[in-house]
C-alpha cells in the first residue's frame, strides 16, 4: 500500500506541473462588487481563454452558450448559483473539454460536441420544459456524475423526457433522472402520457451506473367525467431505447429503473385509466445488458435484446468531499476473488474495446494493482488530495476487474475539486 501511495503522490506532483493548472480564474456575481469580474456568465465566457475557471457566486443568471474548453463552477455545494435560462454547449472540438459543476439549471442542450462534456453535481429542475430537459445530439462523450434531473408536468399533451440522447455516447453515474408527469385535462380530451427518465435513439451508446430512473406518471382527468370518458395518460418508461441504441446498466438494489404509473380516467360508466409504463423498454434493434439494479419491468420488442449479466458487472463508487486536502474513498464492487487495477488519468477519453462491455474512458497516467475483491464484494482504496491543487482542477478514474475468463471495466468517475 505504501508503494501505491508513493506512486499516487508522483502522479499528483506531475499533474501540478501541467498547463491544466495554469488557467486564469474569473469571478462572477450578479450583484457586482469589489473583486468581481462580471455580473453574468456569458460575458465571462466571451472573455475567457481555453483552460480558464469561472466561479459563479450565489445568484440568478441568464442562460449561456459555451463552445470553449472551460470549467464553470457554482460557488458552493448548495446549488445556489442558478441559471434561469437554457444552457447550450455546442461544437466543442478536441483536445479539451467543458466542465460544469455545482450549478442549478433550467434546461440544457448539447449539440455536435466532438470533445468531452462533464456535468458534475448539476441540478436541472425547470418550471416547464418541452420534449426533453437535457437534450444530447451528436455528441462524442457526455458524462453526468451526481446529477439530478427532474422534468416538470408537461405543458403539452405528452410529458417531457428527463434526458434525451440522439446518436450520442452518454455515461450517467450516481444520479437521479425522472420523466415528467403527463398533462392533466378536464372532460374534453385525453390526459397526457408521462415522459421517460432516459430516452435514447439513433445508435446511442449509454451506460447507467448507480442511478435511479423514474418514468413519469400518466396525466389524469381533472374531475368526474360522466359519459364523456376521457382517458388517463400512459406512464412513461424508466429507460427507453430505440434505433439500434445499446446500454449497460449496473448498480445495486437501491438503484431502481422504475415504470411510470398509469394516469386515472375518472369516468363513468367505463374504465378509462391509461397503461402503466415499463422500467426498461427496447425497440428497433436496441440491446441492453443489466445487473444488480431493481429492474421493475421490461418490454423487449422484436429484434431487440435484454441480457441479465451473470456475474454482475463491476462498478466504481467514490465518497468524500471533492476539495484539496480531503480524503477520497473509492469502492470497487465485483465478484469476490477478482483482481482489481485502479486507473487515474488527467483526461477523459474513449478508446473502444470490442471485447469489453465498457470502453476505456480514462488516460492511464497511473495504474495501481489493488489485489483481490474480498468476500464482502467490494474493495476499498483511499487517498488524500494534495492541498496545493487549485479549485476547478479535474482528473479521472476507472477500474478494471480481472476474472479467470477475462477482464471487465467499470464506469468512470470525474474528480472535480470544488470551491466551498
N, C-alpha and C positions, 0 to 999 in steps of 0.2 A: 504494500500500500504506500510506503514511503517513496518508492521509485515512481509510482503513478503520480503522487503529489508533486514530486520534483519535476516530472515531465510536464505536468499541467502548468506549473509556475513558469517553465520555459516557454510554453505556448503563449501565456498571458503577457510575458515580457516581450516576446516577439511581436505580438499584436500591438503593444503600446507604441512601437516604433513605426507603425504603418501610417499611411496617409488617411486611414479610416478615422484617426483621432484628431485630424488637423483641421476639420471644418470650422467655420465660424458659427457662433450662436446668436440667434436673433430673438428678441423678447417682444411678445405681442400681448397687449392688454387693451380691451375695448374702452377702458377709462383713461388711457394715456398715462402721463406722469413721468417722473424722473426715471431714467434708465430704460424706458420703453422705446422700442424702435418703430413699431407700427401699431395701429389700433384695429386692424383687420388682417385676416390671413392672406388673402390674395395679393395685396401689395408686397407682403414679405416674401411670398413665393417668387414674385416677379424679380425682386432684388437679389434673392439668394443664388448661390452657386452650388453646383453638384457637391454633395458631401456635407452640406450645412445642416444645422439643427435649428428648428423653430420651436420655441417653448411658448405655449398658449396659456395665459392666465385664466382663472375662472371668469366667465362672462358669456356673452352671446355674440356670435359671429356669422357672417354671411357664408353661403356656400362658396366653393372654390374649385378651380381646375388645376390639376397637377400633372406635369409631364417631365419632371426632373427627378434626379436621384437625391431626395431629401428625406429627413426624418422630421415628422411633425408630432409633437408630444404635448398632451394635456398636462397642466401644471401639477395635478395631484391624482391620487388613485380613486377619488370620489366622482370622477366624470362630470365635473362642474364646468368644464370648457365645452360649451355647447355650440354646435354648428347648425344654425337654423336655416338650412337650405341643402341642396343636393351637392354632394362631393363627387367630382368626376376625375378619375385617373386614367389618362389615355396616352397611347403612343410612346410609352417608355421603351427605351432601347438598351440593349446590353452593351457594355458592362454597366453595373449599377443596380439600384433597387429603390423602391419607395417604401418607407416605413411610417405607419400611422399608429400611435399608441395613446391610450388614456383619454380619448375623446368621446363625446356623445354626439351622434349624427342623426339627421332626419332620413336620409336616403343616400345610396351610393351607386354609381355607375362605373364599371371598369371596362374599358374598351381597347382592344388591339394593343395589348401590352406584351412586348417581347422580352421584358425583364421582370424579375420577381416583384410582387406586391405583398407586403407583410402587414396584416391587420392584427394588432396586438392589444388586447384589453379594450376593445371598442364596443360601445353600446349604441345600437341603432333601434330607436323606438319612436317612429314618426306618429303624428296625429292622423295622417291619412297616407295612402300610397296608391300606386297604380297596379301594374301587373307583377312587380317584384320590388321588395325593399332594397335588396342588393342584387344588381344585375351584372353578370360577368360574361362578356362576349369576346371570343377570340383572344384569350389571354393564356400565355405560356405557363405561368406559375403564380398562383394566388394561394396564400396561406393565412388562415384565420385561427388565432390562438386565444383562448379565454375571451371569446366574443359572445355577445348576447344580441340576437336579432329577433324582435317580436313584431310581426306585421299587425296592423290595426284592422278593425272591421272594414270590409270592402266598401268603397264609395260607388262601385258599380254592382252589377248582379253577382259577379264572381269575386271571391275574396283574393287578396294578394298572396303570392308566394313569399316566403321569407327570403330565400336565396335562390336565384336562377342562374344556371351556368349553361352556356351555349358554346360548343367547340372549345372548351377550356379545361385546364388542369386546376383542380381545387383540392386543398387539404384543409380539413376542419378538425381542430383538436381542443378538447376540454372546453366545449362551448355549449350554448343553448340556442336552438333555432325553432321558430314557431311560425306556422302559416296563419293567415287572418281568418277570423270568423266571417262566414258568409253574410251578405246583406239581409237585414230584416225587411219584411214587406207587410202591408195591410192585407186586405182581402182581394185586391185587384190583380195580383200576379204571384208567381212562384218566388220563394226566397232564394238567396244566392248560395252557391256552393262555397265551402271552405277552401282555403289555399293550402298548398303543400309547404312543409317546412323547408325542404330542399328539393328542387326541381332541376333536372339536367337533361340535355339533349345534344344531338349532333356530335356524337363520338367524344363526349366529355369524359375525362378521367377523374374520378372522385375518390378521396379517402376520408373516412369519418372515424375518428378515434375518441373514445371517452366523451361522447357528445349525445345529448338528448335532442331528438327531433320530434316535435309535436305538430301533427296535422291540425289545421284549423277546423272548428266545428261548423256544420252547416247552419245557415241562417234560419230563422223561424218566422212563422206568420205572426203578425203583431195583433193579436186579438182573436176572438172566436168568430169563425167564418162559416156560418151555416149555408150549405148548398153550394157555395162558390168554389170550395175545395182547392185552394192554392196549396202547393206542395212545399214542404220544408226542404232546405238545401241539403245536398250531399256533403258528407265530411271530406276534408282533404286528406292527403297521404303524408306520412312522416317523411318518406323519401320516394320520389317518383323519377324513374329513369326511362328514357326513350331514345330512339335514334342511334342505337349501337353504342350507347354510353356504358361505362363499366365502373364498378365501385368495390372498394374494400372497406368493410365496416367492422370495428373491433372495440372491445371495452369489457365492462363487467355488467352485472345485473342491475346496477343503479343507472345505467345508460339505457334509456328507453327509446325505441323507434316506434312512435305511437300514432295510431289512426286518429282521425278527427271524428267526433261523434256526429251522428245524423241530426239534422235540424227537425224540429217539430212542425207538423202541419196541423194547426188547431182547427179542424174542420168537422163537419157533420153532413152526411152520415157515414162517409168512407174514411179509411185510414190513409193519411197522406204525408207521413213522415218521409224524409229523404233517406238515402242509403249511407251506411257507415263507410268511412274511408278505409285505407289499409296502412299498416305500419310501413310496408315497402311494396311498391307496385313497379313491375318491369314490363316494358313494351318495346316493340321494334328492334328485336335482336340485342337487347341490353343484357349485361351479365353482372351479377353481384356475388361477392364472397363475404360471409359474415360469421362472427363468432363472439361468444361471451355476452353480448348485449341482450336486452329484453326486447325481442322482435315480436310485436303483438299480433301481427298477421301479415300474410303476403298474398300478392296477386301476380302470377307469372303467366303472361300471355304467350301464345305460340311463338316459337323462335327465340325466346329469352330463357335465361337460366339463372337460378339462385343456388348457391352451394354453401352448406354449413361446413366451415373449416374444422377439421379434426386432425391433430390437436389444434386448439385455438391459436389464432395469430398473435404474435407478441406485440406489445406496445410499450411506449415510454411515457412516463409522467414526471413532472417537476413540481416541487413545492419550495417555498421561501420567497422573501421579498427581493425583487429584482433591483438591487441597489448596491453600489460599491461598498465593500466591507461586510456584506451579508452572506450568510451561508446558503448555498443552494443544495437541495437534496433531489436526486434523481432515483426513480424506481423503474426497474426494467421487469416487466411481467412476462412470464413464459412458462414453459414446461420444466419442472424440476429436473436438474441434471444437465440441461442445455448450457452451453458455454456462451459467454457474453463478451462482445467487444464494443466499447463505447467510443464514439467519434465526436470530436469538437472541430469546428472549422470557422473561418472568417466569413464565409459567404454561403448563401443558398445556391443550389444548382439542381439540375435534373439530368441524371445520367440513367438512361433506360437500360434495364437489365431484363431481357426476355425470360430469364429463368426464375425471376422473383415476382411475387405479387406486388411488392412495393419497390419503387425505384430508389436509387441512391440520391439523396436530397441535400447532402452537405459535403463541402470540401473537407478532405481528411488531413488537416494540418497535424492533428494528433490522433492516435488510436491507442486505447487503453484496454488491456486484457484484464477483465474483472473476475474471471473464474466462472463457476457453475451457479445456476439458479438453485437456491435451497428448496427444501420441502414446502416452504410457505408459498412458493410460486412467484416470488418477487425478490429481486436483488437490489440492494441499496448502494448508492455511490454519492459522496458528498465532496464539495469544495467551497472555498470562500472566495468571492470576487475581490480582487485587489482594490485597495482604497484609491489608487491613482486613476482608475478607469473613470472617464467622464460620463455625464448624463447623455443618454441617447445612443451610446455605443452598443452595438449588437454583434453577437456571434451565434452559432447554430449548433445543434446537437442531434444525434441519431444513434441508434444502437443496432447491432447485428447479433442475432441469436443463431448459434450453430448446433445442429442436431446430428444424429447419426446418419440421416438421409440428406443432409444439405444445410443451407443457411437461409434465414429469412430476416428481412429488415423491418424495423419498427417505423412508426411515424417519426417525423422530425419535430423539434421544438425550437422556436426562436428565443433567444435570450436578449431582451432589450432593456438596458438599465434605465430606470425611470427617475425623473425628478420628483421628490416627495417633500 
